[in-house]
Each structure stands twice: as structure tokens, then as C-alpha cells.
Amino acid sequence: MTALVRLRLDIGYDGTDFAGWARQPNQRTVQGVIEDALARMLRLDPPPMLTVAGRTDAGVHARAQVAHLVVPVAAYSAINGTMPRRLAGLLPPDVRVWRVSIAPEGFDARFSALARRYVYRVCDNPTGVEPLRRRDVLWHPRPLNLERMNEAARLLVGENDFAAYCRKREGATTIRELQRYEWTRDDRDPHLALAAVEADAFCHSMVRALVGALLMVGDGRREPEWPAEVLAARVRDSGVNVAPAHGLSLEEIRYPSDDSLARRAQETRRVRTLNAAAAAAAASEQQPGGA
């Protein structure tokens, strides 16, 4: 049998000219570009397959994406220690592999992760976005009240069914634990608003839908209670506008200690359901006269 080794890759990319992370026929994708470069470097046919921590959509960026792959020990040993430098010569300038390391036992880039942190950047300067930032900052021409936005954001934090803010996929749960949602101003630019959104995992388009909802609160079109009312309904609301992809960047993937990686992966693979008692209490609160 061929001896194999699992490798961890730390990756960054400008998502502007990619059709998302996942490999697709006749499309330029981050996964496809990196796998093809790895195949050339390691002389593997077919290309090795990457498992990624978070599958980003078309136009979404990443500063700290994580993926793993399994390759023959012989292929890795032949170029051990030089992979990032060699990949720099094979990859286009809008994607970089910063580090390649042997993954600890039990490591799975997707299932071992404790949390993913995204940042969405919005400029509410009435004259527009600084030209050098146009690829990663959304221009919102109306002034934003971050105090109102954070009031609304606090009502969304916790483990909930985020069906109202997701594109439902067959057989996939929409229950997620939103661990942090906070808006701040950039210290260097008072017109730049930053949304830090962190969860154990995200549904398809969830971050951009959450941002879109709070932009409407921030500019006064909706009240701070409205996003939570949408969440409680558990169905897609036509009033929620999904924010454009280019303002979003994956900033961090957090993992447990090495001795907890396998256990975390096993826990993540379970089908998630809301706590029965909590669900019953939430249902009671939605009824007239509920506690």
C-alpha cells in the first residue's frame, strides 16, 4: 500500500475573479486553481482533492482560509519545506498558499473547526469608496447608525434556526450557533463600518443576509427588532436583501487543541437539532399570553 500523509494548507485569495471556492466545470474557482497547481508540483494525476474549512461564494475573499489534502509520502518528501515557495511560482497573483504543514492526527479542515470568523466592510461616505478599496468594501450611500445595528445584532446571537437567512439545501440543517455579531468603525476611517460575524458554521449566503438585514436597520428603513422577528419566522423573507459578495472576507478559522481535533470532528458530523426545551419555550413566547 502507498504511504499517505495529510497536509494542512493556509490560504488567502481575492475572490473577485473566482466563481467561488468549489471546483465547477468550465469555471475558474479557487479550489480548481490550487488543485491544478498542486498536481503539477507533486506530479499527481488526477489532482489531489482539497477539503476546505469554509466554501466561499463567488466574489467572497479570504485572508485565512484553511484546507487539507492527502498525498503520497514520497511525493511530499521530495519537496518537503519548499511547497509554499514552489506554489508561489505556479499560482496566479490573486491566490496564495501561505503555509503547508503536516496536519496533526485527527485534523479535518472542515469538521474539526470550532468557529469561522468573517468580516464585512461597508463605507457610508456619501462621496463613495476609496478607489483602492473598491474590490473589498461595499458602498452604502446612506449614513449608518451602528448603535441601532448592534442593538439588532444582539437579538440574533445564540443557537437558532437561521432558515430565514439561508438558502436551504436539501438534507442540510439551518441550525447554527451565532457566537458573535458586532459592528464597529475603523479607527483610521470614520466612514468605514466593519461587521464581525462568527459562528460554529454558516449556511449558504447566511452572513450576507444578516448584513443585508442590519444595513436596513442602520439606515432607518427598519426597526432594531425586525431582524429577530424575521429569524423567529424561520422562512425566507423577501424584505431581506442579501448584501453583495465583494464586501465579505473570511478572516479566521479556529480549531481546538490537537488532542481534541478528532472528537470535535465527530461532534460536528452529527445532525443538529434545536434543544427541545428551548424550542418549546420559544414557541410559547410566540403565542398570545406566552411567558
C-alpha positions as CSV (number, residue, x, y, z in Angstrom):
1,M,0.0,0.0,0.0
2,T,1.1,3.6,-0.7
3,A,2.0,5.5,2.4
4,L,0.0,8.7,2.7
5,V,0.3,12.0,4.6
6,R,-2.3,14.6,5.4
7,L,-1.3,18.2,4.9
8,R,-2.8,21.5,6.2
9,L,-2.8,24.5,3.8
10,D,-3.3,28.1,5.0
11,I,-4.6,30.1,2.1
12,G,-5.6,33.7,1.1
13,Y,-7.3,35.0,-2.0
14,D,-9.0,37.9,-3.7
15,G,-12.3,36.4,-4.7
16,T,-13.2,39.0,-7.4
17,D,-12.4,36.9,-10.4
18,F,-13.3,33.5,-9.0
19,A,-16.7,31.7,-9.3
20,G,-16.4,30.7,-5.6
21,W,-14.3,28.1,-3.9
22,A,-15.7,24.9,-5.1
23,R,-14.5,23.3,-8.4
24,Q,-17.1,23.7,-11.2
25,P,-16.9,22.6,-14.8
26,N,-15.7,25.4,-17.1
27,Q,-15.4,27.9,-14.2
28,R,-12.4,29.5,-12.6
29,T,-12.5,28.5,-9.0
30,V,-10.1,28.8,-6.0
31,Q,-10.2,25.0,-5.5
32,G,-9.6,24.2,-9.1
33,V,-6.7,26.6,-9.4
34,I,-4.9,25.3,-6.3
35,E,-5.5,21.6,-7.0
36,D,-4.2,22.0,-10.5
37,A,-1.0,23.8,-9.2
38,L,-0.6,21.0,-6.6
39,A,-0.9,18.4,-9.3
40,R,1.8,20.0,-11.4
41,M,4.1,20.4,-8.4
42,L,3.6,16.9,-7.0
43,R,3.3,15.3,-10.4
44,L,0.0,13.7,-9.5
45,D,-2.8,12.6,-11.9
46,P,-5.6,13.1,-11.1
47,P,-5.1,16.2,-9.0
48,P,-5.4,15.8,-5.2
49,M,-8.7,16.9,-3.7
50,L,-8.9,19.7,-1.1
51,T,-11.3,19.7,1.8
52,V,-11.9,23.2,2.9
53,A,-13.0,24.8,6.2
54,G,-15.5,27.2,4.6
55,R,-16.8,27.1,1.0
56,T,-16.9,30.8,0.0
57,D,-19.3,32.1,-2.7
58,A,-18.3,33.8,-6.0
59,G,-16.7,37.2,-5.2
60,V,-16.0,36.5,-1.5
61,H,-12.4,36.9,-0.3
62,A,-10.3,35.1,2.3
63,R,-7.3,36.1,4.4
64,A,-7.2,32.9,6.4
65,Q,-8.8,30.0,4.6
66,V,-7.8,26.5,5.7
67,A,-7.9,23.3,3.7
68,H,-6.4,19.8,3.9
69,L,-5.4,17.1,1.4
70,V,-3.9,13.7,1.5
71,V,-0.9,12.9,-0.8
72,P,1.7,10.1,-1.1
73,V,4.5,10.5,1.4
74,A,7.0,10.0,-1.4
75,A,5.6,13.0,-3.4
76,Y,5.6,15.2,-0.3
77,S,9.1,14.2,0.9
78,A,10.6,15.1,-2.5
79,I,9.8,18.8,-2.0
80,N,9.4,19.0,1.8
81,G,9.9,22.5,3.1
82,T,9.6,24.2,-0.3
83,M,6.0,23.9,-1.1
84,P,4.8,27.5,-0.5
85,R,7.7,28.9,-2.5
86,R,7.1,26.5,-5.4
87,L,3.4,27.2,-5.3
88,A,4.1,30.9,-5.5
89,G,5.6,30.3,-8.9
90,L,2.6,28.3,-10.1
91,L,-0.4,30.2,-8.7
92,P,-1.9,33.4,-10.1
93,P,-1.4,36.5,-8.1
94,D,-5.0,36.5,-6.7
95,V,-4.4,33.4,-4.6
96,R,-1.6,32.4,-2.2
97,V,-0.8,29.4,-0.1
98,W,1.0,30.9,2.9
99,R,1.9,27.7,4.8
100,V,1.9,24.0,4.3
101,S,2.3,21.7,7.3
102,I,1.7,18.1,8.3
103,A,-1.7,18.0,9.9
104,P,-2.0,16.7,13.5
105,E,-3.7,13.4,14.0
106,G,-7.4,13.7,13.7
107,F,-7.3,17.0,11.9
108,D,-10.1,17.8,9.4
109,A,-10.2,21.3,8.0
110,R,-14.0,21.3,7.8
111,F,-15.3,19.2,10.7
112,S,-12.6,19.9,13.3
113,A,-13.2,23.7,13.2
114,L,-14.7,25.4,16.3
115,A,-15.6,28.6,14.5
116,R,-15.4,30.7,11.4
117,R,-15.0,34.5,11.6
118,Y,-16.0,36.7,8.7
119,V,-15.7,40.5,8.4
120,Y,-18.0,42.5,6.1
121,R,-16.8,46.0,5.2
122,V,-19.1,48.9,4.4
123,C,-18.4,52.5,3.5
124,D,-21.1,55.1,4.2
125,N,-19.2,58.1,2.9
126,P,-21.7,59.9,0.7
127,T,-18.9,60.5,-1.9
128,G,-18.2,56.8,-2.3
129,V,-15.5,54.2,-1.6
130,E,-11.8,55.0,-1.7
131,P,-10.8,53.6,-5.2
132,L,-8.1,51.2,-3.9
133,R,-10.7,49.5,-1.7
134,R,-13.5,49.1,-4.2
135,R,-12.9,45.4,-4.5
136,D,-13.4,44.6,-0.8
137,V,-15.7,47.4,0.5
138,L,-19.4,47.9,-0.2
139,W,-20.6,51.5,-0.7
140,H,-23.8,52.2,1.1
141,P,-24.8,55.8,0.2
142,R,-27.0,56.3,3.4
143,P,-25.4,57.0,6.8
144,L,-25.4,54.1,9.2
145,N,-26.3,54.2,12.9
146,L,-24.1,51.4,14.4
147,E,-25.8,51.7,17.8
148,R,-29.1,50.6,16.2
149,M,-27.3,47.9,14.3
150,N,-25.7,46.4,17.4
151,E,-29.0,46.5,19.2
152,A,-30.4,44.4,16.4
153,A,-27.4,42.1,16.2
154,R,-27.5,41.2,19.9
155,L,-31.0,39.7,19.4
156,L,-29.7,37.3,16.8
157,V,-26.8,35.8,18.8
158,G,-27.1,32.2,20.0
159,E,-28.1,28.9,18.7
160,N,-31.1,29.3,16.4
161,D,-32.7,28.0,13.2
162,F,-31.4,30.5,10.6
163,A,-33.7,29.3,7.8
164,A,-34.9,32.9,7.3
165,Y,-31.3,34.0,6.5
166,C,-30.1,31.0,4.4
167,R,-30.6,29.4,1.1
168,K,-32.0,26.0,2.0
169,R,-30.1,23.0,0.7
170,E,-31.8,19.5,0.5
171,G,-30.9,17.4,3.5
172,A,-28.9,20.2,5.3
173,T,-29.8,21.7,8.6
174,T,-30.1,25.5,9.0
175,I,-29.5,25.4,12.8
176,R,-26.3,27.3,13.7
177,E,-24.7,28.9,16.7
178,L,-24.1,32.6,16.0
179,Q,-21.3,33.3,18.5
180,R,-20.7,37.0,17.7
181,Y,-22.2,39.7,15.6
182,E,-20.8,43.2,16.2
183,W,-20.4,46.4,14.2
184,T,-17.6,48.8,14.8
185,R,-16.0,51.8,13.0
186,D,-12.4,51.5,11.6
187,D,-10.0,53.6,13.7
188,R,-8.4,55.1,10.6
189,D,-11.6,55.8,8.6
190,P,-14.7,57.0,10.4
191,H,-16.8,56.2,7.3
192,L,-15.8,52.5,7.2
193,A,-18.1,50.2,9.2
194,L,-16.9,46.6,10.0
195,A,-19.2,43.7,10.8
196,A,-17.5,40.9,12.7
197,V,-19.6,37.7,12.3
198,E,-18.6,34.5,14.0
199,A,-20.3,31.1,14.2
200,D,-19.6,27.5,14.6
201,A,-20.6,27.2,10.9
202,F,-22.6,29.1,8.3
203,C,-25.4,28.2,5.9
204,H,-25.3,29.3,2.3
205,S,-25.4,33.1,2.0
206,M,-26.1,33.5,5.7
207,V,-23.5,36.1,6.5
208,R,-24.5,38.3,3.6
209,A,-28.2,38.0,4.5
210,L,-27.5,39.0,8.1
211,V,-25.5,42.0,6.9
212,G,-28.3,43.0,4.4
213,A,-30.9,42.9,7.2
214,L,-28.9,45.1,9.5
215,L,-28.0,47.7,6.8
216,M,-31.7,48.4,6.6
217,V,-31.8,48.9,10.4
218,G,-28.7,51.1,10.3
219,D,-30.1,53.5,7.7
220,G,-33.5,53.7,9.4
221,R,-35.7,51.7,7.0
222,R,-36.4,49.0,9.6
223,E,-36.6,49.0,13.4
224,P,-33.9,47.1,15.5
225,E,-36.5,44.4,16.4
226,W,-37.2,43.5,12.8
227,P,-34.3,41.1,12.1
228,A,-35.2,39.0,15.2
229,E,-38.8,38.9,14.1
230,V,-37.6,37.6,10.7
231,L,-35.4,35.0,12.4
232,A,-38.4,33.7,14.5
233,A,-40.5,33.2,11.4
234,R,-37.9,30.6,10.1
235,V,-38.8,31.3,6.4
236,R,-37.1,33.4,3.8
237,D,-38.3,37.0,3.9
238,S,-38.4,38.9,0.7
239,G,-37.6,42.1,2.7
240,V,-34.1,40.8,3.5
241,N,-31.6,41.9,0.8
242,V,-28.5,39.7,0.6
243,A,-25.5,42.0,0.6
244,P,-23.1,41.9,-2.3
245,A,-20.3,39.3,-2.1
246,H,-17.3,41.7,-2.6
247,G,-17.6,43.2,0.9
248,L,-17.1,39.9,2.7
249,S,-13.9,38.3,3.7
250,L,-13.1,35.1,5.7
251,E,-10.7,36.2,8.4
252,E,-10.1,33.3,10.8
253,I,-10.8,29.6,11.4
254,R,-10.4,28.5,15.0
255,Y,-9.6,24.9,15.9
256,P,-9.3,23.1,19.3
257,S,-6.1,21.7,20.8
258,D,-4.5,18.8,18.9
259,D,-5.8,16.2,21.3
260,S,-9.4,17.4,20.7
261,L,-9.4,17.5,16.9
262,A,-10.9,14.1,16.3
263,R,-13.5,14.4,19.0
264,R,-14.6,17.8,17.6
265,A,-14.9,16.4,14.0
266,Q,-17.1,13.6,15.3
267,E,-19.3,16.0,17.2
268,T,-19.7,18.3,14.1
269,R,-20.8,15.4,11.9
270,R,-23.9,14.8,14.0
271,V,-27.3,16.1,12.6
272,R,-28.1,19.2,14.6
273,T,-31.5,19.9,16.1
274,L,-32.5,22.7,18.5
275,N,-32.7,21.8,22.1
276,A,-36.3,20.5,22.6
277,A,-36.9,22.6,25.8
278,A,-35.6,25.7,24.2
279,A,-37.7,25.2,21.1
280,A,-40.8,24.7,23.2
281,A,-40.1,27.8,25.2
282,A,-39.5,29.8,22.0
283,A,-42.8,28.5,20.6
284,S,-44.6,29.5,23.8
285,E,-43.2,33.0,23.5
286,Q,-44.7,33.4,20.1
287,Q,-48.2,32.6,21.3
288,P,-50.5,35.3,22.8
289,G,-50.2,35.3,26.6
290,G,-46.9,33.3,26.5
291,A,-44.4,33.8,29.3
